[in-house]
Structure formats: structure tokens, C-alpha cells
Amino acid sequence: MRISDIIEEFIKDMLEDEESAVIQRNDLAEHFNCVPSQINYVISTRFTPLQGYYVESQRGGGGYIRIQKVNLTKSDYLMHIITSIGNKISAKEVDIFVNNFLDYEVIDEKVARLIKSATNDKVLSIAKNDKDELRAKILKNMLINLV
């Protein structure tokens, strides 16, 4: 596992026991023997509102980072994702969304495979710009049918 994955799992484990996790960036960096910017990277890429988290940061000597899991219903979560997708989406972004859906048990493995296969570059044999637009439409339609 990469250090980013290990830090992410550590924070997620903290969130399993409590509604929110309060961490000191420097303390966590010291614990994992990494630079504080590595902690910032993990938090800014893996604990976003789209992934169901609210992050509050207080800088300064006694500063902290509070990460809170937002509890949404499956339908609310999917509708939030649908409205955030926009007009284009890459295959890599679809994979990230699908993996998050699996992590949060919004979908099962069978639905994940269906979404990935329907939005795969091999299936969409058209121009790149058109691919990303069509992929967004297909993904949104599939998610709407799950709501």
C-alpha cells in the first residue's frame, strides 16, 4: 500500500468509531513519518464533499483538521453525484465514482461492473470529446435509475 492509502485508511478507521475525527496535521505526519503536505494531499483528495465528507480546518499553533462524515440517504447521495457530474466525464473519473459507491455500499459489485462496462472507452467508439459527453449522459441515466 502507498502511504496515501495507509493514511486514508487510518482516518476512515477513526471515523468508524466517532461522528467526526479531529487530527493535528503535524502529529499525523510525524506518526506516519511523512511531510505534512502528504496529509493535506490525502485530505483534499479523499475526503471531499463528493465523497461524503465535510472538512473544517483551523490553522495556527493550536490548529486542527476536523473531518466529518455526512450522512445522506442513498437517493440523496446519488442525486448529489448526478448534479455534480456536469456535461463530460472521463473513464478514470467514472472508476473513482464507482469505487466510492462500492466503498459506501451504494451499489453492489454487479451494478459496478455494469456501469464500468457501459462507460468504458472500448464501448464508446467515437471521438474523445464526444466520448466524455456520451459517457456523462450514460452514467447519469444509470444513476437516475438507481435512485
ABEGO torsion letter per residue (X at the ends): XBAAAAAAAAAAAAAAABABBBBBAAAAAAAAGBBAAAAAAAAAAABBAAAGBBBBBBBEAABBBBBBBBBBBAAAAAAAAAAAAEABBBAAAAAAAAAAAAAAGABBAAAAAAAAAAABAAABBBBAAAAAAAAAAAAAAAAAAAX
